[in-house]
Amino acid sequence: MPRSSAQTQELLGWRPVHPRFLSDLEQHYFTN
């Protein structure tokens, strides 16, 4: 189920500053 951080951003004034976790996975940093 997709989620949004919009409520957290609005409530706390928070903004994400790092790349998405899935982007890291796509870069092959993690292997089996």
Summary of the structure (lengths in Angstrom):
residues: 32
radius of gyration: 13.0
end to end distance: 25.7
largest distance: 38.2
contacts: 33
relative contact order: 0.13
helix: 41%
strand: 0%
